[in-house]
């Protein structure tokens, strides 16, 4: 991985993130690619909101996704007890090293997602259809991206914005946590740039941060897949006891739901991807093999 950034000043911890369509650069009247994007205002009961600007683009992108992408989905529950406990140890280690950041379960799940995407690159892909109809040699092309630009979303008082972590495959768990915190603060202060809001290759939707156990995430067109993360709750779970017999225990369990473009990825590979993410999170020590 790339070298870690230097210890930073105190930064806010991401308390909740959710998914939303990623605004496109043409929406922003900016002369240069790094000019901050204006924030969003909240809605009030009784208002009639005209569909324009970013909201218009959201409507168009969601309709386009539902219209053009034959999406399928698969889910898997995971025992996240060890991951839940590991976050405290990693946070303390990060702070001992001078980084004022919390290693949240979400940051660890992002790391597992990146590792799984490198093993199953078909989920980190997009399909391109010919503009003028069928090509002589086929119906278009599928691009498997070398880079992983991981889209996440921050819940702000201006609304939901969805930046992406550039080159997430080069970052450690600490690097992901630091960038996640930085992007969340930029989202809340309205200083995200068009570059930070575009170019994602895979999106993660953490609706569990709002107490939701499950969801039906919509693929962020033109990406090929999106992973939804449910709330991590204490639930009864069958484990293997010290004597090797099955027994019931209270564990912290969460559900992963993957929506994928069935033109790009077959169900078997999608299922193996979700299982890989879940297994890495159930056995977080395995992530140390992919630093």
C-alpha positions in Angstrom: 0.0 0.0 0.0 0.9 3.6 -0.4 2.6 5.3 2.6 0.2 6.3 5.3 -0.5 10.1 5.7 1.1 11.9 8.5 -0.8 12.2 11.8 -3.6 14.6 11.5 -5.4 17.0 13.7 -8.7 15.9 15.4 -11.3 15.0 12.8 -15.0 14.1 13.3 -15.9 10.4 13.3 -18.3 9.2 10.6 -21.4 8.4 12.6 -23.6 7.3 9.8 -23.4 7.0 6.0 -26.0 6.0 3.4 -26.0 5.6 -0.4 -27.3 8.0 -2.9 -26.7 8.7 -6.6 -23.4 10.3 -7.3 -23.7 13.8 -8.9 -22.0 14.3 -12.3 -19.5 17.0 -13.1 -21.8 18.7 -15.7 -24.1 19.7 -12.8 -21.6 22.0 -11.3 -20.9 25.5 -12.8 -17.2 25.3 -12.0 -14.3 26.5 -14.1 -11.8 24.1 -12.5 -12.2 20.6 -11.2 -11.3 21.4 -7.6 -13.9 24.2 -6.9 -16.1 23.2 -3.9 -19.6 22.0 -4.6 -22.5 23.9 -3.0 -24.3 22.1 -0.2 -27.9 21.0 -0.2 -30.7 22.6 1.8 -33.2 20.6 3.9 -36.8 20.0 2.9 -39.8 21.2 4.9 -43.4 19.9 5.1 -45.7 21.5 2.7 -43.0 22.5 0.2 -43.3 21.9 -3.5 -39.9 21.2 -4.9 -39.2 21.6 -8.6 -37.2 18.8 -10.0 -34.1 20.6 -11.2 -30.4 20.7 -10.7 -29.0 17.9 -8.7 -32.4 16.5 -7.8 -33.2 16.3 -11.5 -30.0 14.4 -12.1 -30.8 12.0 -9.2 -34.2 11.3 -10.8 -32.6 10.6 -14.2 -29.9 8.4 -12.8 -32.3 6.3 -10.7 -34.7 5.9 -13.6 -31.8 5.0 -15.8 -30.5 2.4 -13.4 -33.9 0.7 -13.0 -34.5 0.9 -16.8 -31.2 -0.3 -18.1 -29.7 -2.6 -15.5 -31.1 -6.1 -15.0 -30.2 -6.2 -11.4 -30.2 -9.3 -9.2 -29.3 -9.6 -5.5 -28.0 -12.0 -2.9 -27.6 -11.7 0.9 -25.6 -13.3 3.7 -25.7 -12.8 7.5 -22.3 -12.6 9.2 -21.1 -13.0 12.8 -19.2 -9.7 13.3 -18.4 -10.2 17.0 -14.7 -10.3 16.5 -14.7 -7.4 14.2 -16.7 -5.4 16.7 -14.1 -6.1 19.4 -11.1 -5.5 17.1 -12.1 -1.9 16.4 -11.3 -0.9 20.0 -7.8 -2.4 19.8 -7.1 -0.8 16.4 -8.4 2.6 17.4 -6.1 2.6 20.5 -3.2 1.5 18.3 -3.9 4.3 15.8 -4.1 6.9 18.6 -0.9 5.6 20.2 0.7 6.3 16.8 -0.6 9.9 16.8 -3.7 9.5 14.6 -6.8 11.1 16.1 -9.2 8.7 14.3 -11.6 5.9 15.3 -11.4 2.6 13.4 -15.1 1.9 13.1 -16.7 -1.4 12.0 -17.6 0.4 8.7 -13.9 1.1 8.0 -13.1 -2.6 8.6 -15.9 -3.6 6.3 -14.7 -1.3 3.6 -11.2 -2.9 3.9 -12.8 -6.4 3.5 -14.8 -5.1 0.5 -11.7 -3.9 -1.2 -9.9 -7.2 -0.7 -12.8 -9.1 -2.0 -13.1 -6.8 -5.1 -9.5 -7.6 -6.0 -10.3 -11.3 -5.8 -13.6 -10.9 -7.8 -12.9 -8.0 -10.2 -16.1 -8.7 -12.1 -17.9 -6.8 -9.3 -15.6 -3.8 -9.9 -16.7 -3.3 -13.5 -19.0 -1.5 -15.9 -20.7 -2.3 -19.2 -20.6 0.0 -22.2 -23.2 -0.4 -24.9 -22.7 0.9 -28.5 -24.4 4.2 -29.0 -25.6 3.3 -32.5 -26.9 -0.2 -31.8 -25.3 -3.6 -32.1 -21.6 -3.6 -33.0 -20.3 -6.0 -35.6 -18.3 -7.9 -33.0 -20.8 -7.9 -30.2 -23.2 -5.9 -28.0 -20.6 -3.7 -26.3 -17.8 -4.2 -23.9 -17.3 -4.9 -20.2 -14.4 -3.0 -18.5 -12.9 -4.5 -15.4 -11.3 -1.6 -13.6 -7.7 -1.9 -12.3 -8.4 0.7 -9.6 -11.0 0.7 -6.9 -12.7 4.0 -6.3 -15.0 3.1 -3.4 -18.2 5.2 -3.2 -19.6 5.9 0.3 -22.1 8.5 1.5 -22.2 11.0 4.3 -25.3 12.1 6.2 -25.1 15.9 6.5 -27.5 18.7 7.5 -27.5 19.6 3.8 -28.6 16.2 2.7 -26.9 13.1 1.5 -23.7 13.4 -0.6 -21.7 10.5 -2.0 -17.9 11.0 -2.4 -15.6 8.1 -3.2 -12.3 7.0 -1.8 -9.9 7.2 -4.6 -7.6 4.2 -5.1 -9.0 2.4 -2.1 -7.1 -0.7 -3.0 -3.8 1.0 -2.1 -5.0 2.0 1.4 -4.7 0.1 4.7 -7.6 0.1 7.2 -6.0 3.1 8.9 -5.7 4.9 5.5 -9.4 4.1 4.7 -10.5 5.4 8.1 -8.6 8.6 7.7 -9.9 9.3 4.2 -13.4 8.4 5.3 -13.3 10.9 8.1 -11.8 13.6 5.9 -14.5 13.1 3.2 -17.3 13.1 5.8 -16.1 16.4 7.2 -15.8 17.9 3.7 -19.3 16.7 3.0 -20.7 18.3 6.1 -18.9 21.6 5.4 -19.9 21.7 1.7 -16.3 21.6 0.5 -16.4 18.4 -1.6 -15.0 18.8 -5.1 -16.5 17.4 -8.3 -13.6 15.0 -8.5 -14.4 13.6 -5.1 -18.0 13.1 -6.1 -17.4 11.3 -9.4 -15.6 8.4 -10.9 -16.6 5.7 -8.4 -16.3 2.0 -9.5 -18.3 0.3 -6.6 -20.6 1.7 -4.0 -21.2 0.7 -0.4 -24.6 1.6 1.2 -24.4 1.6 5.0 -28.2 1.8 5.8 -27.4 0.0 9.1 -26.2 3.3 10.5 -29.8 4.4 10.5 -31.0 1.3 12.3 -32.1 -0.6 9.2 -31.5 -4.4 9.2 -31.9 -4.9 5.4 -32.5 -3.0 2.2 -32.8 -3.1 -1.5 -29.9 -0.9 -2.8 -30.1 0.5 -6.3 -27.0 0.2 -8.4 -25.3 3.5 -9.0 -25.3 3.6 -12.8 -23.0 3.0 -14.6 -21.3 0.9 -11.9 -21.8 -2.8 -11.9 -22.7 -3.5 -8.2 -23.5 -2.0 -4.8 -23.1 -3.6 -1.4 -25.6 -2.9 1.4 -24.7 -3.2 5.1 -27.4 -3.8 7.7 -27.3 -2.8 11.4 -25.0 -4.9 13.6 -27.2 -6.2 16.4 -27.0 -8.8 19.2 -28.8 -11.9 18.0 -28.9 -15.6 18.9 -26.3 -17.5 16.8 -25.2 -21.1 16.6 -21.5 -21.4 17.4 -19.2 -24.3 18.0 -18.5 -24.9 21.7 -15.3 -25.9 23.4 -16.4 -29.6 23.2 -17.0 -29.3 19.5 -20.8 -29.4 19.8 -23.1 -26.7 18.4 -24.5 -24.3 21.0 -26.5 -21.1 21.0 -24.8 -17.9 21.9 -25.5 -14.1 21.7 -23.4 -12.6 18.9 -23.2 -9.4 17.0 -24.7 -10.1 13.6 -25.1 -8.0 10.5 -26.4 -8.7 7.0 -24.6 -8.0 3.7 -26.8 -7.5 0.6 -25.3 -7.3 -2.9 -27.2 -5.9 -5.9 -25.3 -6.6 -9.1 -25.7 -6.2 -12.9 -26.5 -9.6 -14.1 -25.2 -8.8 -17.6 -21.7 -8.4 -16.1 -21.6 -10.9 -13.3 -23.2 -14.3 -12.8 -25.0 -15.3 -9.6 -22.3 -17.8 -8.6 -19.5 -15.2 -8.6 -21.8 -12.7 -6.9 -22.5 -15.2 -4.1 -18.9 -16.0 -3.7 -18.0 -12.3 -3.4 -20.6 -11.8 -0.6 -19.3 -14.9 1.2 -15.7 -13.6 0.9 -16.7 -10.2 2.4 -18.6 -11.9 5.2 -15.8 -14.4 5.9 -13.2 -11.7 6.1 -15.3 -9.8 8.5 -16.0 -12.9 10.6 -12.3 -13.6 10.7 -10.8 -10.1 10.7 -7.4 -11.4 11.4 -7.3 -12.5 7.7 -7.3 -8.8 6.7 -3.7 -8.7 8.1 -2.7 -10.8 5.2 -3.7 -8.1 2.8 -2.1 -5.0 4.4 
